[in-house]
């Protein structure tokens, strides 16, 4: 199960880890978000030694969602060394997501 982060833990998480990080901005009522969650779970299980994947519920965490201008979900933001490197709005294939993460190594 993917770990949830929130407004309070977000900055610490993205600055603390040296591995590429994917943050999934989602909400429980969002059907495409639930579909993407299945893909992200697979990626996390297969590649957790290379990448980190976290979820952030936009309904419960308006500070970070606003800071990054999240207007549509699902939105994935890719970070490396605390910096935003890429963003993708909508559901994407497992292969496309892995490629984006590999590009950050």
Backbone torsions as a table, in degrees:
resi	resn	phi	psi	omega
1	UNK	NA	134.0	-179.7
2	UNK	-69.9	142.5	-179.8
3	UNK	-79.0	136.1	176.3
4	UNK	-86.4	138.9	170.0
5	UNK	-118.8	170.3	-176.4
6	UNK	-142.6	-176.9	-180.0
7	UNK	-54.2	-37.3	-176.7
8	UNK	-75.8	-34.1	-175.9
9	UNK	-96.9	-11.0	-171.8
10	UNK	-56.3	-55.5	-176.4
11	UNK	-59.7	-40.4	179.7
12	UNK	-63.7	-44.1	-178.1
13	UNK	-62.5	-49.6	-174.5
14	UNK	-73.0	-22.3	179.7
15	UNK	-92.9	-22.0	-173.1
16	UNK	-79.9	-34.1	-173.1
17	UNK	-96.7	141.2	179.4
18	UNK	-92.2	-16.7	177.5
19	UNK	-72.3	155.3	170.9
20	UNK	-59.0	142.8	-177.7
21	UNK	-125.6	135.6	173.1
22	UNK	-112.3	126.2	174.2
23	UNK	-108.9	122.8	178.6
24	UNK	-96.8	111.4	175.9
25	UNK	-88.3	119.9	-169.9
26	UNK	-148.2	177.7	171.4
27	UNK	-148.8	147.9	-176.4
28	UNK	-63.3	-25.7	-178.2
29	UNK	-82.6	-5.9	-173.8
30	UNK	-90.7	110.0	-178.9
31	UNK	-62.0	-45.3	177.0
32	UNK	-60.8	-32.1	177.4
33	UNK	-63.7	-41.0	179.3
34	UNK	-66.3	-38.0	177.2
35	UNK	-64.4	-43.1	179.5
36	UNK	-65.4	-34.4	-179.5
37	UNK	-56.6	-38.5	179.6
38	UNK	-61.9	-44.5	179.4
39	UNK	-64.6	-44.4	-178.0
40	UNK	-66.7	-35.2	175.6
41	UNK	-60.8	-44.5	179.0
42	UNK	-61.5	-45.5	-179.9
43	UNK	-61.7	-44.6	-180.0
44	UNK	-60.2	-46.6	-178.0
45	UNK	-63.2	-39.3	-176.7
46	UNK	-79.4	-31.6	-169.1
47	UNK	-125.7	20.5	-174.9
48	UNK	-61.1	-19.2	176.6
49	UNK	-76.6	-18.2	-177.7
50	UNK	-106.8	-35.8	-174.2
51	UNK	-132.9	155.1	172.6
52	UNK	-114.3	141.7	-179.8
53	UNK	-130.1	127.4	178.8
54	UNK	-129.6	159.0	176.2
55	UNK	-115.1	143.9	175.5
56	UNK	-133.4	116.2	-179.6
57	UNK	-75.3	114.8	-175.9
58	UNK	-66.3	-29.6	-179.7
59	UNK	-67.8	-33.6	-176.7
60	UNK	-96.0	-6.8	-173.8
61	UNK	-135.9	69.5	-175.3
62	UNK	-69.1	-25.6	-176.9
63	UNK	-62.7	-55.4	-178.6
64	UNK	-68.6	-40.8	179.8
65	UNK	-58.9	-42.3	178.4
66	UNK	-68.7	-43.0	-179.2
67	UNK	-56.2	-38.3	-178.1
68	UNK	-99.1	9.7	174.4
69	UNK	62.2	38.3	-179.3
70	UNK	-71.6	115.2	-179.5
71	UNK	-114.9	-24.9	179.6
72	UNK	-131.5	147.8	176.4
73	UNK	-129.4	151.0	0.9
74	UNK	-74.5	145.6	171.5
75	UNK	-127.2	133.0	175.8
76	UNK	-112.0	130.3	174.0
77	UNK	-116.9	132.8	-177.8
78	UNK	-104.2	129.2	-177.6
79	UNK	-122.3	150.8	170.0
80	UNK	-145.0	130.3	-179.4
81	UNK	52.2	40.0	176.1
82	UNK	80.2	0.3	-178.1
83	UNK	-110.4	139.0	174.8
84	UNK	-69.4	125.2	-177.9
85	UNK	-111.2	-27.6	-176.9
86	UNK	-159.7	160.0	178.0
87	UNK	-143.1	144.0	176.7
88	UNK	-140.1	128.8	177.9
89	UNK	-105.5	130.0	179.0
90	UNK	102.8	176.9	179.8
91	UNK	-78.8	143.1	179.6
92	UNK	-133.7	161.6	179.4
93	UNK	-75.0	157.8	177.7
94	UNK	-56.9	-43.4	-178.4
95	UNK	-62.4	-43.3	180.0
96	UNK	-63.9	-41.1	-179.3
97	UNK	-66.7	-44.5	179.1
98	UNK	-61.6	-40.1	178.5
99	UNK	-60.6	-45.9	179.0
100	UNK	-60.3	-41.3	178.9
101	UNK	-67.5	-43.1	179.3
102	UNK	-62.6	-33.4	178.5
103	UNK	-63.5	-19.2	-178.7
104	UNK	-89.9	-9.1	-177.9
105	UNK	-76.5	NA	NA
